[in-house]
Amino acid sequence: MKITLEIPDFAPLVLNKDLNELKEEIKLSSALFLYKKGKLSLEQASSFAKLSIYEFLKKCKKNAISNINYNDSELKNELEMLKNL
């Protein structure tokens, strides 16, 4: 699927990026946002950004996005399992 985004002519100049760099940055920013919101899994987000999972995790760390997303019941279950070890 393709989505067309109209970028003002001044954007690459002001942001000091060529169009390909800008395109990649927009894809990464979108993937990070959707991952942070829980809309994409780690695998989906890394694929969206066209990065390996490890590269995407590095970008998450750089952008202070946690890769551990437990809800309350999942966290409780994990803690219970650890207690039983």
Secondary structure, 3 states (H helix, E strand, C coil): CCCCCCCCCHHHHHHCCCHHHHHHHHHHHHHHHHHHCCCCCHHHHHHHCCCCHHHHHHHHHHCCCCCCCCCHHHHHHHHHHHHCC
